[in-house]
C-alpha cells in the first residue's frame, strides 16, 4: 500500500487534508518521544479537518462549541478507521493520537503537554507552517483546522514541507487574545489561554467548591441557582468546552471553504 492509497482513504472518510511524516522529521522539544508509545515507530499519518467558518466566527459560544465538538467526534472515529485500515493492509502496528483528550494529567504536565505534538506532526507532514499564534497555518484552510495523527510501524517518506511563509505577522491574534496568552512571541501561556477558552474546567470547579464550602446555608442556596454551577454540571458530560476562538477568527491567512 502506498501513501496515495491511504490519502484517498482519508479523504473518503471525510478528512480535508492528509499528510505523512517520517519519524526523523518530527521534532518537538516539549512532547515525549513517541517511540515510548510505539517502539518500532517509523512514521506519522496526519489527518486535518477544517473548522466551520460560521462556528469560529459566531459570538454564540454554544454554536462555536458545537462546531468544534462535531469536528472532534468525526476525527475520533476516522482516526480509528484509518489506523485499522493501515494495520489490516500492512500487518503493522498503529496507535491513534486524538485532537485533545485523553491527556496526561500527571503532576509533571497537568494536561498541558500532549503525548504527541499534533502541530509539529502536521508541519513535518507538509500540512502547514507555524504562525505568530503558534498554531499551524494550512495553505488552504489557514488557521481554521484541527489535526489528529496515527503512529505506525509502516515506513513512509515525509511529504514536501510548505515553503511559503503564510503568516503575515499582523499581530491581530495577539491583540485579540482576551487572556494575553500570546504576548511573548514563540510561546503560548497555556494557563492564561485555558482560563478563557475553557472557563468550566477543573479550575473553575475547584474555585466554585471553595466558595460554596465557605458560605452560610442561605448563601449556599443562592449558589445552587447560580448559572455557573449549571454550566459546570453541563461540562461534566459534554467534556472539555472550548469557548474562545479569537485567534482563529481574526487570522487573515488563507480562509477557504
DRENDO-1510 file (C-alpha; in Angstrom, 1 decimal, always signed):
<recs>
REC; n; res; u; v; w
REC; 1; UNK; +0.0; +0.0; +0.0 .
REC; 2; UNK; +1.4; +3.4; -0.9 .
REC; 3; UNK; +0.8; +6.9; +0.5 .
REC; 4; UNK; -1.7; +7.9; -2.2 .
REC; 5; UNK; -4.0; +4.9; -1.4 .
REC; 6; UNK; -4.0; +5.9; +2.3 .
REC; 7; UNK; -4.5; +9.6; +1.4 .
REC; 8; UNK; -7.5; +8.7; -0.7 .
REC; 9; UNK; -9.0; +6.6; +2.1 .
REC; 10; UNK; -8.6; +9.5; +4.4 .
REC; 11; UNK; -10.5; +11.8; +2.0 .
REC; 12; UNK; -13.2; +9.2; +1.7 .
REC; 13; UNK; -13.6; +9.1; +5.4 .
REC; 14; UNK; -14.2; +12.9; +5.5 .
REC; 15; UNK; -10.7; +14.3; +6.3 .
REC; 16; UNK; -10.0; +17.6; +4.4 .
REC; 17; UNK; -6.3; +17.0; +4.2 .
REC; 18; UNK; -3.9; +14.1; +4.8 .
REC; 19; UNK; -0.1; +14.2; +5.2 .
REC; 20; UNK; +2.8; +11.9; +6.0 .
REC; 21; UNK; +5.9; +12.4; +8.1 .
REC; 22; UNK; +8.9; +10.1; +8.6 .
REC; 23; UNK; +9.6; +10.0; +12.3 .
REC; 24; UNK; +13.1; +11.5; +11.7 .
REC; 25; UNK; +11.4; +14.7; +10.5 .
REC; 26; UNK; +9.1; +15.1; +13.6 .
REC; 27; UNK; +10.7; +17.5; +16.0 .
REC; 28; UNK; +9.0; +18.6; +19.3 .
REC; 29; UNK; +11.0; +19.8; +22.3 .
REC; 30; UNK; +8.3; +19.5; +24.9 .
REC; 31; UNK; +6.4; +16.3; +24.0 .
REC; 32; UNK; +7.8; +12.9; +25.0 .
REC; 33; UNK; +9.5; +10.7; +22.4 .
REC; 34; UNK; +6.6; +9.0; +20.5 .
REC; 35; UNK; +8.6; +5.8; +20.4 .
REC; 36; UNK; +7.7; +5.4; +24.1 .
REC; 37; UNK; +4.2; +4.7; +22.6 .
REC; 38; UNK; +5.2; +2.6; +19.7 .
REC; 39; UNK; +8.8; +1.3; +20.0 .
REC; 40; UNK; +9.2; +0.4; +16.3 .
REC; 41; UNK; +7.6; +3.7; +15.1 .
REC; 42; UNK; +8.6; +4.6; +11.6 .
REC; 43; UNK; +6.2; +7.3; +10.5 .
REC; 44; UNK; +3.2; +9.5; +11.3 .
REC; 45; UNK; +0.0; +9.9; +9.3 .
REC; 46; UNK; -1.7; +13.2; +10.0 .
REC; 47; UNK; -5.4; +14.0; +9.2 .
REC; 48; UNK; -6.7; +17.5; +9.1 .
REC; 49; UNK; -10.3; +18.8; +9.5 .
REC; 50; UNK; -11.4; +22.3; +8.7 .
REC; 51; UNK; -13.3; +24.3; +11.3 .
REC; 52; UNK; -16.7; +25.7; +10.2 .
REC; 53; UNK; -16.3; +29.4; +9.5 .
REC; 54; UNK; -19.7; +30.1; +11.0 .
REC; 55; UNK; -18.7; +28.3; +14.2 .
REC; 56; UNK; -15.3; +30.0; +14.5 .
REC; 57; UNK; -16.8; +33.5; +13.9 .
REC; 58; UNK; -20.0; +33.1; +16.0 .
REC; 59; UNK; -20.3; +35.2; +19.1 .
REC; 60; UNK; -22.6; +32.4; +20.5 .
REC; 61; UNK; -20.2; +30.2; +22.4 .
REC; 62; UNK; -22.6; +27.2; +22.3 .
REC; 63; UNK; -22.6; +27.3; +18.5 .
REC; 64; UNK; -18.8; +27.6; +18.4 .
REC; 65; UNK; -18.6; +24.7; +20.8 .
REC; 66; UNK; -21.0; +22.5; +18.8 .
REC; 67; UNK; -18.9; +23.1; +15.7 .
REC; 68; UNK; -15.7; +22.1; +17.4 .
REC; 69; UNK; -17.3; +19.1; +19.0 .
REC; 70; UNK; -18.6; +17.9; +15.6 .
REC; 71; UNK; -15.1; +18.0; +14.2 .
REC; 72; UNK; -13.6; +16.2; +17.2 .
REC; 73; UNK; -16.2; +13.4; +17.0 .
REC; 74; UNK; -15.6; +12.9; +13.3 .
REC; 75; UNK; -11.9; +12.9; +13.7 .
REC; 76; UNK; -12.0; +10.4; +16.6 .
REC; 77; UNK; -13.9; +7.9; +14.5 .
REC; 78; UNK; -11.8; +8.4; +11.4 .
REC; 79; UNK; -8.6; +8.1; +13.3 .
REC; 80; UNK; -9.6; +4.6; +14.5 .
REC; 81; UNK; -10.7; +3.6; +11.0 .
REC; 82; UNK; -7.5; +4.8; +9.4 .
REC; 83; UNK; -5.4; +3.1; +12.0 .
REC; 84; UNK; -7.3; -0.1; +11.4 .
REC; 85; UNK; -7.0; +0.3; +7.6 .
REC; 86; UNK; -3.2; +0.6; +7.9 .
REC; 87; UNK; -2.9; -2.4; +10.2 .
REC; 88; UNK; -5.2; -4.6; +8.1 .
REC; 89; UNK; -3.5; -3.9; +4.8 .
REC; 90; UNK; +0.1; -3.8; +6.0 .
REC; 91; UNK; +0.3; -6.1; +9.0 .
REC; 92; UNK; +2.0; -3.5; +11.2 .
REC; 93; UNK; +1.0; -1.9; +14.5 .
REC; 94; UNK; -0.6; +1.5; +14.6 .
REC; 95; UNK; -1.5; +3.8; +17.5 .
REC; 96; UNK; -4.1; +6.6; +17.3 .
REC; 97; UNK; -3.5; +10.1; +18.7 .
REC; 98; UNK; -6.6; +12.3; +19.1 .
REC; 99; UNK; -7.0; +16.0; +18.8 .
REC; 100; UNK; -7.5; +16.6; +22.5 .
REC; 101; UNK; -8.4; +14.4; +25.5 .
REC; 102; UNK; -7.5; +11.9; +26.9 .
REC; 103; UNK; -4.4; +13.8; +28.2 .
REC; 104; UNK; -1.7; +13.0; +30.7 .
REC; 105; UNK; -2.9; +14.6; +33.9 .
REC; 106; UNK; +0.2; +13.7; +35.9 .
REC; 107; UNK; +1.9; +16.3; +38.1 .
REC; 108; UNK; +4.7; +16.8; +35.6 .
REC; 109; UNK; +2.5; +18.1; +32.8 .
REC; 110; UNK; -1.0; +18.5; +34.3 .
REC; 111; UNK; -2.7; +18.1; +30.9 .
REC; 112; UNK; -0.6; +20.8; +29.3 .
REC; 113; UNK; +1.6; +18.6; +27.1 .
REC; 114; UNK; +0.3; +16.0; +24.7 .
REC; 115; UNK; +1.8; +12.6; +24.1 .
REC; 116; UNK; +2.4; +13.8; +20.6 .
REC; 117; UNK; +2.5; +17.4; +19.4 .
REC; 118; UNK; +0.0; +17.4; +16.6 .
REC; 119; UNK; +1.2; +20.8; +15.5 .
REC; 120; UNK; +4.7; +19.7; +14.9 .
REC; 121; UNK; +3.5; +16.5; +13.3 .
REC; 122; UNK; +1.4; +18.5; +10.9 .
REC; 123; UNK; +4.3; +20.7; +9.9 .
REC; 124; UNK; +6.5; +17.7; +9.4 .
REC; 125; UNK; +3.8; +16.1; +7.2 .
REC; 126; UNK; +3.8; +19.1; +4.9 .
REC; 127; UNK; +0.4; +20.4; +6.1 .
REC; 128; UNK; +1.4; +23.9; +7.1 .
REC; 129; UNK; +3.7; +26.3; +8.9 .
REC; 130; UNK; +3.6; +27.9; +12.3 .
REC; 131; UNK; +2.1; +31.4; +12.7 .
REC; 132; UNK; +2.5; +34.1; +15.3 .
REC; 133; UNK; -0.3; +32.5; +17.3 .
REC; 134; UNK; +1.8; +29.3; +17.5 .
REC; 135; UNK; -1.0; +27.4; +15.6 .
REC; 136; UNK; -0.4; +25.7; +12.2 .
REC; 137; UNK; -1.5; +27.7; +9.2 .
REC; 138; UNK; -2.6; +25.4; +6.3 .
REC; 139; UNK; -2.1; +26.7; +2.7 .
REC; 140; UNK; -5.9; +26.3; +2.0 .
REC; 141; UNK; -7.7; +26.4; +5.3 .
REC; 142; UNK; -5.5; +28.8; +7.2 .
REC; 143; UNK; -5.6; +28.6; +11.0 .
REC; 144; UNK; -9.1; +27.1; +10.9 .
REC; 145; UNK; -8.1; +23.4; +11.1 .
REC; 146; UNK; -7.6; +20.7; +13.7 .
REC; 147; UNK; -5.4; +17.6; +13.4 .
REC; 148; UNK; -5.2; +14.0; +14.5 .
REC; 149; UNK; -2.5; +11.5; +13.9 .
REC; 150; UNK; -1.7; +7.8; +13.6 .
REC; 151; UNK; +1.6; +6.5; +14.7 .
REC; 152; UNK; +2.6; +3.5; +12.6 .
REC; 153; UNK; +5.4; +1.0; +12.1 .
REC; 154; UNK; +5.0; +1.3; +8.3 .
REC; 155; UNK; +7.9; +3.2; +6.8 .
REC; 156; UNK; +6.7; +6.3; +4.9 .
REC; 157; UNK; +8.6; +9.2; +3.4 .
REC; 158; UNK; +7.6; +12.7; +4.5 .
REC; 159; UNK; +5.5; +14.9; +2.2 .
REC; 160; UNK; +7.2; +18.0; +0.9 .
REC; 161; UNK; +7.2; +20.8; +3.6 .
REC; 162; UNK; +5.3; +24.0; +3.0 .
REC; 163; UNK; +7.9; +26.6; +1.9 .
REC; 164; UNK; +5.7; +29.7; +1.7 .
REC; 165; UNK; +5.6; +32.0; +4.7 .
REC; 166; UNK; +1.8; +32.0; +5.4 .
REC; 167; UNK; +1.8; +34.2; +8.5 .
REC; 168; UNK; +1.6; +37.9; +7.7 .
REC; 169; UNK; +2.9; +38.9; +11.2 .
REC; 170; UNK; -0.1; +41.3; +11.5 .
REC; 171; UNK; -0.3; +40.6; +15.3 .
REC; 172; UNK; -4.1; +40.5; +15.1 .
REC; 173; UNK; -4.1; +37.3; +17.1 .
REC; 174; UNK; -2.0; +38.9; +19.8 .
REC; 175; UNK; -4.3; +41.9; +20.1 .
REC; 176; UNK; -7.5; +39.8; +20.0 .
REC; 177; UNK; -6.5; +37.3; +22.7 .
REC; 178; UNK; -8.6; +38.1; +25.8 .
REC; 179; UNK; -6.2; +36.2; +28.1 .
REC; 180; UNK; -3.0; +37.9; +26.8 .
REC; 181; UNK; -1.7; +34.4; +26.3 .
REC; 182; UNK; +0.3; +35.3; +23.1 .
REC; 183; UNK; +2.2; +38.3; +24.4 .
REC; 184; UNK; +5.5; +36.6; +24.4 .
REC; 185; UNK; +6.5; +35.7; +20.8 .
REC; 186; UNK; +7.1; +32.0; +20.2 .
REC; 187; UNK; +5.2; +31.0; +23.4 .
REC; 188; UNK; +1.5; +30.4; +24.3 .
REC; 189; UNK; +0.9; +30.8; +28.0 .
REC; 190; UNK; -1.4; +27.8; +28.3 .
REC; 191; UNK; -2.8; +28.6; +31.8 .
REC; 192; UNK; -3.9; +32.1; +30.5 .
REC; 193; UNK; -5.4; +30.5; +27.4 .
REC; 194; UNK; -7.2; +27.8; +29.2 .
REC; 195; UNK; -8.7; +30.2; +31.8 .
REC; 196; UNK; -10.5; +31.9; +28.9 .
REC; 197; UNK; -11.1; +29.1; +26.4 .
REC; 198; UNK; -12.2; +26.5; +29.0 .
REC; 199; UNK; -14.0; +28.6; +31.7 .
REC; 200; UNK; -15.8; +25.5; +33.0 .
REC; 201; UNK; -12.8; +23.3; +33.6 .
REC; 202; UNK; -11.4; +21.8; +36.7 .
REC; 203; UNK; -10.0; +25.2; +37.9 .
REC; 204; UNK; -13.5; +26.8; +37.9 .
REC; 205; UNK; -14.9; +23.7; +39.6 .
REC; 206; UNK; -12.4; +24.0; +42.5 .
REC; 207; UNK; -13.0; +27.7; +42.9 .
REC; 208; UNK; -16.8; +27.2; +43.0 .
REC; 209; UNK; -16.5; +24.4; +45.6 .
REC; 210; UNK; -14.3; +26.6; +47.8 .
REC; 211; UNK; -16.8; +29.4; +47.6 .
REC; 212; UNK; -19.7; +27.1; +48.3 .
REC; 213; UNK; -18.0; +25.4; +51.3 .
REC; 214; UNK; -17.1; +28.7; +52.9 .
REC; 215; UNK; -20.6; +30.3; +52.9 .
REC; 216; UNK; -23.7; +30.3; +55.1 .
REC; 217; UNK; -26.7; +28.0; +54.3 .
REC; 218; UNK; -28.6; +30.9; +52.9 .
REC; 219; UNK; -25.7; +31.8; +50.5 .
REC; 220; UNK; -25.3; +28.2; +49.5 .
REC; 221; UNK; -29.0; +28.1; +48.4 .
REC; 222; UNK; -28.3; +31.1; +46.2 .
REC; 223; UNK; -25.2; +29.5; +44.8 .
REC; 224; UNK; -27.1; +26.4; +43.9 .
REC; 225; UNK; -29.1; +28.5; +41.5 .
REC; 226; UNK; -26.0; +30.2; +40.0 .
REC; 227; UNK; -25.7; +29.7; +36.2 .
REC; 228; UNK; -22.0; +28.9; +36.7 .
REC; 229; UNK; -22.9; +25.8; +38.7 .
REC; 230; UNK; -25.3; +24.7; +35.9 .
REC; 231; UNK; -22.6; +25.3; +33.3 .
REC; 232; UNK; -20.1; +23.3; +35.4 .
REC; 233; UNK; -22.7; +20.5; +35.7 .
REC; 234; UNK; -23.2; +20.5; +31.9 .
REC; 235; UNK; -19.5; +20.3; +31.4 .
REC; 236; UNK; -19.3; +17.1; +33.3 .
REC; 237; UNK; -21.0; +15.1; +30.5 .
REC; 238; UNK; -20.0; +17.3; +27.5 .
REC; 239; UNK; -16.3; +17.2; +28.2 .
REC; 240; UNK; -13.8; +20.0; +27.5 .
REC; 241; UNK; -15.7; +23.0; +26.3 .
REC; 242; UNK; -13.7; +25.4; +24.1 .
REC; 243; UNK; -15.4; +28.8; +24.2 .
REC; 244; UNK; -12.8; +31.1; +22.7 .
REC; 245; UNK; -11.7; +31.0; +19.0 .
REC; 246; UNK; -10.5; +34.7; +18.8 .
REC; 247; UNK; -7.0; +33.9; +17.4 .
REC; 248; UNK; -8.6; +31.7; +14.7 .
REC; 249; UNK; -11.4; +34.2; +13.9 .
REC; 250; UNK; -9.1; +37.2; +13.3 .
REC; 251; UNK; -6.3; +35.4; +11.4 .
REC; 252; UNK; -6.5; +36.6; +7.8 .
REC; 253; UNK; -4.4; +33.7; +6.4 .
REC; 254; UNK; -5.9; +31.5; +3.6 .
REC; 255; UNK; -9.5; +31.2; +4.7 .
REC; 256; UNK; -11.2; +29.0; +2.1 .
REC; 257; UNK; -14.1; +26.6; +2.1 .
</recs>
